[in-house]
Amino acid sequence: MILQKFWSAFRAQINKIANVFWEADPIAQMRYEYDRSVDQLKEGRAGLEQYRGLVERVTRQVAANRSQVQKLEAETKAYLKAGDRTTAAKFALELQKAKTDLAANEQQLDMHETAYTNNLKKIQHANEKLIELRDKIQKYDADLKMSSAEAEIAKLSETFDVNLTTDFGQIEQVIQQRIDQNRGKVRVAADLSSKGIADIQAEEKMQQAMADQALSDFEVELGLKSPETSPVAQTAKDLGPAAAEKSTEKQTN
Protein backbone atom coordinates (compact mmCIF):
# COMPACT_ATOMS: atom_id res chain seq x y z
CA MET A 1 0.00 0.00 0.00
CA ILE A 2 2.78 2.40 0.94
CA LEU A 3 4.74 1.52 -2.18
CA GLN A 4 1.67 2.10 -4.31
CA LYS A 5 1.14 5.56 -2.81
CA PHE A 6 4.82 6.36 -3.28
CA TRP A 7 4.65 5.24 -6.91
CA SER A 8 1.48 7.30 -7.51
CA ALA A 9 3.11 10.39 -5.98
CA PHE A 10 6.24 9.85 -8.08
CA ARG A 11 4.20 9.51 -11.26
CA ALA A 12 2.28 12.66 -10.36
CA GLN A 13 5.52 14.64 -10.03
CA ILE A 14 6.86 13.22 -13.30
CA ASN A 15 3.61 14.18 -14.98
CA LYS A 16 3.89 17.69 -13.52
CA ILE A 17 7.40 18.08 -14.91
CA ALA A 18 6.27 16.71 -18.26
CA ASN A 19 3.45 19.25 -18.38
CA VAL A 20 5.91 22.07 -17.71
CA PHE A 21 8.04 21.05 -20.70
CA TRP A 22 4.91 20.39 -22.74
CA GLU A 23 3.55 23.90 -22.16
CA ALA A 24 6.92 25.66 -22.40
CA ASP A 25 7.01 25.54 -26.21
CA PRO A 26 3.83 24.08 -27.69
CA ILE A 27 4.91 24.85 -31.27
CA ALA A 28 8.07 22.78 -30.80
CA GLN A 29 5.95 19.98 -29.38
CA MET A 30 3.65 20.08 -32.39
CA ARG A 31 6.63 20.02 -34.74
CA TYR A 32 8.01 17.02 -32.86
CA GLU A 33 4.72 15.19 -33.27
CA TYR A 34 4.64 16.19 -36.94
CA ASP A 35 8.19 14.92 -37.55
CA ARG A 36 7.39 11.67 -35.77
CA SER A 37 4.29 11.21 -37.92
CA VAL A 38 6.34 11.89 -41.04
CA ASP A 39 8.81 9.20 -40.01
CA GLN A 40 5.97 6.76 -39.42
CA LEU A 41 4.52 7.64 -42.80
CA LYS A 42 7.87 6.99 -44.43
CA GLU A 43 8.02 3.58 -42.78
CA GLY A 44 4.48 2.85 -43.94
CA ARG A 45 5.36 3.87 -47.47
CA ALA A 46 8.40 1.57 -47.46
CA GLY A 47 6.20 -1.31 -46.26
CA LEU A 48 3.64 -0.49 -48.93
CA GLU A 49 6.32 -0.60 -51.60
CA GLN A 50 7.39 -4.03 -50.40
CA TYR A 51 3.77 -5.18 -50.39
CA ARG A 52 3.34 -3.89 -53.91
CA GLY A 53 6.26 -6.09 -54.91
CA LEU A 54 4.32 -9.09 -53.55
CA VAL A 55 1.25 -8.04 -55.54
CA GLU A 56 3.31 -7.75 -58.71
CA ARG A 57 4.74 -11.22 -58.14
CA VAL A 58 1.28 -12.74 -57.65
CA THR A 59 0.06 -10.84 -60.74
CA ARG A 60 2.87 -12.31 -62.79
CA GLN A 61 2.04 -15.77 -61.44
CA VAL A 62 -1.63 -15.36 -62.35
CA ALA A 63 -0.66 -14.31 -65.86
CA ALA A 64 1.52 -17.41 -66.17
CA ASN A 65 -1.36 -19.61 -64.90
CA ARG A 66 -3.69 -18.13 -67.48
CA SER A 67 -1.23 -18.79 -70.27
CA GLN A 68 -0.82 -22.35 -69.02
CA VAL A 69 -4.59 -22.88 -68.93
CA GLN A 70 -4.96 -21.53 -72.46
CA LYS A 71 -2.15 -23.78 -73.68
CA LEU A 72 -3.60 -26.89 -72.00
CA GLU A 73 -7.06 -26.14 -73.35
CA ALA A 74 -5.68 -25.88 -76.87
CA GLU A 75 -3.70 -29.12 -76.55
CA THR A 76 -6.67 -30.99 -75.05
CA LYS A 77 -8.92 -29.87 -77.89
CA ALA A 78 -6.29 -30.82 -80.45
CA TYR A 79 -5.91 -34.35 -79.11
CA LEU A 80 -9.70 -34.77 -78.97
CA LYS A 81 -10.00 -33.77 -82.60
CA ALA A 82 -7.24 -36.21 -83.45
CA GLY A 83 -9.14 -39.01 -81.67
CA ASP A 84 -6.41 -39.54 -79.05
CA ARG A 85 -8.57 -39.61 -75.97
CA THR A 86 -5.86 -41.01 -73.74
CA THR A 87 -3.49 -38.11 -74.35
CA ALA A 88 -6.43 -35.70 -74.28
CA ALA A 89 -7.44 -37.05 -70.86
CA LYS A 90 -3.90 -36.54 -69.62
CA PHE A 91 -3.91 -32.89 -70.73
CA ALA A 92 -7.42 -32.47 -69.37
CA LEU A 93 -6.21 -33.50 -65.91
CA GLU A 94 -3.32 -31.05 -66.12
CA LEU A 95 -5.79 -28.40 -67.30
CA GLN A 96 -7.97 -29.04 -64.27
CA LYS A 97 -5.01 -28.60 -61.91
CA ALA A 98 -3.94 -25.45 -63.76
CA LYS A 99 -7.44 -23.97 -63.46
CA THR A 100 -7.45 -24.75 -59.72
CA ASP A 101 -4.09 -23.01 -59.29
CA LEU A 102 -5.33 -20.10 -61.40
CA ALA A 103 -8.45 -19.68 -59.27
CA ALA A 104 -6.41 -19.80 -56.06
CA ASN A 105 -3.87 -17.31 -57.38
CA GLU A 106 -6.61 -14.99 -58.68
CA GLN A 107 -8.22 -15.06 -55.24
CA GLN A 108 -4.88 -14.23 -53.66
CA LEU A 109 -4.35 -11.45 -56.17
CA ASP A 110 -7.75 -9.93 -55.47
CA MET A 111 -7.07 -10.06 -51.74
CA HIS A 112 -3.62 -8.48 -52.12
CA GLU A 113 -4.91 -5.81 -54.53
CA THR A 114 -7.67 -4.91 -52.09
CA ALA A 115 -5.26 -4.74 -49.16
CA TYR A 116 -2.79 -2.66 -51.19
CA THR A 117 -5.51 -0.25 -52.32
CA ASN A 118 -6.79 0.20 -48.77
CA ASN A 119 -3.31 0.81 -47.35
CA LEU A 120 -2.55 3.18 -50.20
CA LYS A 121 -5.67 5.20 -49.39
CA LYS A 122 -4.73 5.28 -45.72
CA ILE A 123 -1.25 6.57 -46.50
CA GLN A 124 -2.61 9.14 -48.95
CA HIS A 125 -5.11 10.28 -46.33
CA ALA A 126 -2.38 10.43 -43.68
CA ASN A 127 -0.22 12.47 -46.06
CA GLU A 128 -3.06 14.95 -46.59
CA LYS A 129 -3.52 15.21 -42.83
CA LEU A 130 0.19 15.84 -42.39
CA ILE A 131 0.04 18.64 -44.95
CA GLU A 132 -2.89 20.16 -43.07
CA LEU A 133 -1.01 19.74 -39.80
CA ARG A 134 2.08 21.43 -41.24
CA ASP A 135 0.01 24.39 -42.42
CA LYS A 136 -1.74 24.52 -39.06
CA ILE A 137 1.60 24.53 -37.22
CA GLN A 138 2.82 27.42 -39.37
CA LYS A 139 -0.41 29.31 -38.72
CA TYR A 140 -0.27 28.64 -34.98
CA ASP A 141 3.37 29.71 -34.89
CA ALA A 142 2.58 32.95 -36.70
CA ASP A 143 -0.50 33.60 -34.53
CA LEU A 144 1.45 32.90 -31.34
CA LYS A 145 4.27 35.24 -32.33
CA MET A 146 1.78 37.92 -33.37
CA SER A 147 -0.15 37.64 -30.13
CA SER A 148 3.10 37.82 -28.16
CA ALA A 149 4.10 40.93 -30.09
CA GLU A 150 0.69 42.49 -29.44
CA ALA A 151 1.04 41.72 -25.74
CA GLU A 152 4.48 43.33 -25.65
CA ILE A 153 3.18 46.37 -27.52
CA ALA A 154 0.36 46.66 -25.00
CA LYS A 155 2.90 46.58 -22.17
CA LEU A 156 5.03 49.20 -23.91
CA SER A 157 1.97 51.40 -24.39
CA GLU A 158 1.40 51.33 -20.66
CA THR A 159 5.08 51.83 -19.88
CA PHE A 160 5.52 54.78 -22.24
CA ASP A 161 2.51 56.60 -20.86
CA VAL A 162 4.26 59.91 -20.22
CA ASN A 163 2.60 60.97 -17.01
CA LEU A 164 4.05 62.73 -14.00
CA THR A 165 3.14 59.69 -11.92
CA THR A 166 5.24 57.32 -14.07
CA ASP A 167 9.01 56.94 -14.26
CA PHE A 168 9.12 58.32 -17.79
CA GLY A 169 7.07 61.31 -16.73
CA GLN A 170 9.45 62.05 -13.87
CA ILE A 171 12.46 61.62 -16.14
CA GLU A 172 10.91 63.98 -18.68
CA GLN A 173 10.32 66.54 -15.93
CA VAL A 174 13.99 66.37 -14.91
CA ILE A 175 15.06 66.83 -18.54
CA GLN A 176 12.78 69.84 -18.95
CA GLN A 177 14.21 71.37 -15.77
CA ARG A 178 17.74 70.96 -17.10
CA ILE A 179 16.73 72.47 -20.43
CA ASP A 180 15.22 75.46 -18.59
CA GLN A 181 18.37 75.85 -16.50
CA ASN A 182 20.61 75.75 -19.59
CA ARG A 183 18.43 78.31 -21.36
CA GLY A 184 18.54 80.48 -18.25
CA LYS A 185 22.34 80.36 -18.25
CA VAL A 186 22.40 81.33 -21.91
CA ARG A 187 20.02 84.27 -21.26
CA VAL A 188 22.07 85.49 -18.31
CA ALA A 189 25.26 85.28 -20.34
CA ALA A 190 23.59 87.25 -23.15
CA ASP A 191 22.32 89.88 -20.73
CA LEU A 192 25.74 90.21 -19.08
CA SER A 193 27.48 90.50 -22.43
CA SER A 194 25.36 93.56 -23.30
CA LYS A 195 26.23 95.32 -20.01
CA GLY A 196 28.43 98.42 -20.58
CA ILE A 197 27.71 98.57 -24.31
CA ALA A 198 25.95 101.92 -23.89
CA ASP A 199 28.93 103.38 -21.99
CA ILE A 200 31.32 102.10 -24.62
CA GLN A 201 29.21 103.58 -27.40
CA ALA A 202 28.98 106.92 -25.53
CA GLU A 203 32.75 106.90 -25.03
CA GLU A 204 33.28 106.24 -28.72
CA LYS A 205 30.92 109.12 -29.61
CA MET A 206 32.76 111.42 -27.20
CA GLN A 207 36.12 110.49 -28.70
CA GLN A 208 34.74 111.16 -32.18
CA ALA A 209 33.26 114.51 -31.06
CA MET A 210 36.51 115.54 -29.41
CA ALA A 211 38.42 114.62 -32.53
CA ASP A 212 36.01 116.65 -34.65
CA GLN A 213 36.37 119.60 -32.25
CA ALA A 214 40.16 119.36 -32.32
CA LEU A 215 40.05 119.39 -36.11
CA SER A 216 37.71 122.42 -36.05
CA ASP A 217 40.03 124.30 -33.65
CA PHE A 218 42.97 123.53 -35.89
CA GLU A 219 41.05 124.90 -38.86
CA VAL A 220 40.30 128.12 -36.88
CA GLU A 221 43.97 128.52 -36.02
CA LEU A 222 44.85 128.23 -39.66
CA GLY A 223 42.17 130.74 -40.53
CA LEU A 224 40.35 128.23 -42.64
CA LYS A 225 37.08 128.87 -40.82
CA SER A 226 35.70 131.29 -38.21
CA PRO A 227 35.03 130.19 -34.61
CA GLU A 228 31.54 128.85 -34.00
CA THR A 229 29.79 127.94 -30.81
CA SER A 230 27.05 125.76 -32.39
CA PRO A 231 29.24 122.66 -32.80
CA VAL A 232 29.97 122.70 -29.09
CA ALA A 233 26.27 122.95 -28.26
CA GLN A 234 25.47 120.23 -30.75
CA THR A 235 28.22 118.04 -29.28
CA ALA A 236 26.87 118.57 -25.77
CA LYS A 237 23.45 117.61 -26.98
CA ASP A 238 24.74 114.41 -28.62
CA LEU A 239 27.03 113.29 -25.81
CA GLY A 240 24.97 114.20 -22.78
CA PRO A 241 25.93 116.40 -19.79
CA ALA A 242 28.81 114.29 -18.52
CA ALA A 243 30.45 113.80 -21.87
CA ALA A 244 29.81 117.44 -22.83
CA GLU A 245 31.47 118.63 -19.63
CA LYS A 246 34.53 116.49 -20.39
CA SER A 247 34.61 117.86 -23.92
CA THR A 248 34.36 121.48 -22.66
CA GLU A 249 37.14 120.98 -20.13
CA LYS A 250 39.37 119.56 -22.84
CA GLN A 251 38.62 122.55 -25.10
CA THR A 252 39.36 125.01 -22.22
CA ASN A 253 42.68 123.37 -21.53
Buried (B, 14 or more C-beta within 10 A) or exposed (E): EEEEEEEEEEEEEEEEEEEEEEEEEEBEEBBEEBEEBBEEBEEBBEEBEEBBEEBEEBBEBBEBBBEBBEBBBEBBEEBBEEEEEEBBEBBBEBBEEBBEBBEEBBEBBEEBBEBBEEBBEEBEEBBEEBEEBBEEBEEEBEEEEEEEEEEEEEEEEEEEEEEEEBEEEEEBEEEEEEEEEEEEEEEEEEEEEEEEEEEEEBBEBBEEBBEBBEEBEEEEEEEEEEEEEEEBEBBBEBBEEEBBEBBBEEBEE
